Amino acid sequence: MTDTPQTDRSPWAVFWIFLRLGLTSFGGPIAHLGYFRQELVVRRQWLTERSYADLVALCQFLPGPASSQVGIALGLSRSGYAGALAAWAGFTLPSAVVLMLFAQGITHYGDALPTGVLHGLKVVAVAVVAQAVWGMARNLCPDVPRITTMVAATCAVLLVPSVWVQVGVMALAAAVGLRWCKPPPGQAHDPLPMAIGPRAGAFWLTLFFALLIGLPLWAGASAHQTLALVDAFYRAGALVFGGGHVVLPLLQAEVVPTGWVGNDAFLAGYGAAQAVPGPLFTFAAFLGAAMQQPPTGWLGGLVALLAIFAPSFLLVLGALPFWERLRGHPRTQAALAGTNAAVVGLLLAALYQPVWTSAIHTPPDFGLALVAWVALMFWKWPPWLVVLGSAVGGAVLAHAL
């Protein structure tokens, strides 16, 4: 049963909604955006399809983990600063806690799962992303210019898989929107409720750059290990476009050569991070907990986790007030119409590579993905039940074949 608009505006309600997403959102950042859309746009109607696509477009331009930033923005628009923190905590803590436990040798998550379960979780990501692409394309690509933009964006990203190509494609799509996607006269603007204004946004952006510049200087002048840890993980979260796997080389360069974490432990943690739901940036919690010098354990994991996500908070809080003003202007709406079509194209490209290519290897894999997609689209099963069913289906197929 869906909560009423009044009851799901409290930070606690936001936390529980995102906690359920954090426990069931397997499949990486593109799949996360699909889960968010199904739960918060389609089911709970927190915002419109166009507003959600605008948020996704903004977070694609910002450095850091796009899906986590979308979650933070959704929590902020729903329940202010407390809602932003609640959304992040609910979505992030399940995987972070499991990875910190793994780092301390208390659990071995991947080895404890029956054969085929992890593959089933990869397969369900195909269905989730396919559902999101289908629904967003119907709403955001209603005419020939936007369908063409979507297809062109898909082909460009598949031909040259680079985060900079993605940024360039979205910039070109904005130009296409300005030329061919004029908003109809009198079209209503569907604003996001913002708890912060431009002055607060300017403060958060200033703090972001102050920490980015100041932390390396402070850490260089001090021998304090905790400060060096905060600096390393803050820079990793602030300077990476594309999020997810793109941050791994930066983290390895920070923690392995310095002797903070052994290379074997780094690779073991990376493998465990693939088996948990939620954002891949929670790999930082594993690294902090696995440190060979203080802070380590739970404290080290918490410090690393907060440090790597701090830039995401500051950028979202800083950019959203200005973004909300911009997206209300007719020319910006025209540019966003093209950009949103490109966002659908990027999701479609990601549906093929890496979501489809990493999960669909045999005809039974395709059959399981098809059943999961039908369960989401037409049987209207809740995503958590489809995830559970796909995990069981993966285990059954592994033993049957």
NORBELCOR-V81057 format. One record per residue. N is the residue number from 1. D_LAST is the distance of its C-alpha to the last C-alpha in whole Angstrom. Layout:
<<N	D_LAST> <N	D_LAST>>
This chain:
<<1	38> <2	40> <3	42> <4	46> <5	47> <6	50> <7	47> <8	45> <9	47> <10	48> <11	46> <12	45> <13	43> <14	42> <15	41> <16	38> <17	37> <18	36> <19	35> <20	32> <21	31> <22	31> <23	29> <24	26> <25	27> <26	24> <27	23> <28	27> <29	30> <30	29> <31	27> <32	30> <33	32> <34	30> <35	30> <36	34> <37	34> <38	33> <39	34> <40	38> <41	38> <42	37> <43	37> <44	40> <45	42> <46	43> <47	44> <48	44> <49	41> <50	44> <51	45> <52	41> <53	41> <54	44> <55	43> <56	40> <57	42> <58	44> <59	42> <60	40> <61	44> <62	44> <63	43> <64	40> <65	37> <66	37> <67	35> <68	37> <69	40> <70	39> <71	39> <72	42> <73	44> <74	43> <75	44> <76	47> <77	48> <78	47> <79	49> <80	50> <81	50> <82	49> <83	46> <84	45> <85	45> <86	43> <87	40> <88	40> <89	40> <90	37> <91	35> <92	35> <93	36> <94	32> <95	31> <96	34> <97	34> <98	31> <99	31> <100	35> <101	33> <102	31> <103	34> <104	36> <105	33> <106	33> <107	29> <108	26> <109	24> <110	21> <111	20> <112	21> <113	18> <114	15> <115	12> <116	11> <117	14> <118	16> <119	14> <120	14> <121	18> <122	18> <123	16> <124	19> <125	22> <126	21> <127	22> <128	25> <129	26> <130	26> <131	28> <132	30> <133	31> <134	31> <135	34> <136	36> <137	36> <138	38> <139	40> <140	41> <141	41> <142	43> <143	45> <144	45> <145	46> <146	43> <147	40> <148	42> <149	42> <150	38> <151	37> <152	39> <153	38> <154	34> <155	35> <156	37> <157	35> <158	32> <159	35> <160	36> <161	34> <162	37> <163	38> <164	42> <165	40> <166	39> <167	42> <168	44> <169	42> <170	43> <171	47> <172	47> <173	45> <174	48> <175	51> <176	49> <177	49> <178	53> <179	54> <180	52> <181	51> <182	54> <183	53> <184	55> <185	59> <186	59> <187	55> <188	55> <189	53> <190	51> <191	52> <192	50> <193	52> <194	52> <195	54> <196	55> <197	58> <198	59> <199	61> <200	58> <201	55> <202	58> <203	58> <204	54> <205	54> <206	57> <207	56> <208	52> <209	54> <210	57> <211	54> <212	52> <213	55> <214	57> <215	54> <216	54> <217	58> <218	58> <219	55> <220	57> <221	60> <222	58> <223	57> <224	55> <225	51> <226	50> <227	52> <228	50> <229	47> <230	48> <231	49> <232	46> <233	43> <234	46> <235	46> <236	42> <237	42> <238	45> <239	45> <240	41> <241	40> <242	37> <243	36> <244	32> <245	31> <246	35> <247	36> <248	34> <249	37> <250	40> <251	39> <252	38> <253	41> <254	43> <255	41> <256	40> <257	43> <258	46> <259	44> <260	43> <261	39> <262	38> <263	35> <264	33> <265	33> <266	33> <267	30> <268	28> <269	30> <270	28> <271	25> <272	25> <273	27> <274	24> <275	22> <276	25> <277	26> <278	30> <279	32> <280	31> <281	35> <282	34> <283	33> <284	37> <285	37> <286	35> <287	37> <288	40> <289	39> <290	38> <291	41> <292	43> <293	46> <294	48> <295	47> <296	43> <297	41> <298	41> <299	45> <300	43> <301	40> <302	42> <303	45> <304	42> <305	40> <306	44> <307	45> <308	42> <309	42> <310	46> <311	46> <312	44> <313	46> <314	49> <315	48> <316	47> <317	50> <318	52> <319	51> <320	50> <321	54> <322	55> <323	51> <324	52> <325	56> <326	55> <327	52> <328	55> <329	57> <330	56> <331	56> <332	53> <333	52> <334	52> <335	50> <336	47> <337	46> <338	46> <339	44> <340	42> <341	41> <342	40> <343	38> <344	36> <345	35> <346	34> <347	32> <348	30> <349	30> <350	28> <351	26> <352	25> <353	25> <354	24> <355	22> <356	20> <357	20> <358	19> <359	16> <360	15> <361	13> <362	11> <363	11> <364	9> <365	11> <366	14> <367	14> <368	14> <369	17> <370	18> <371	18> <372	20> <373	22> <374	23> <375	24> <376	26> <377	28> <378	28> <379	27> <380	29> <381	27> <382	28> <383	26> <384	26> <385	24> <386	22> <387	21> <388	20> <389	18> <390	16> <391	16> <392	14> <393	12> <394	11> <395	10> <396	9> <397	6> <398	6> <399	6> <400	4> <401	0>>
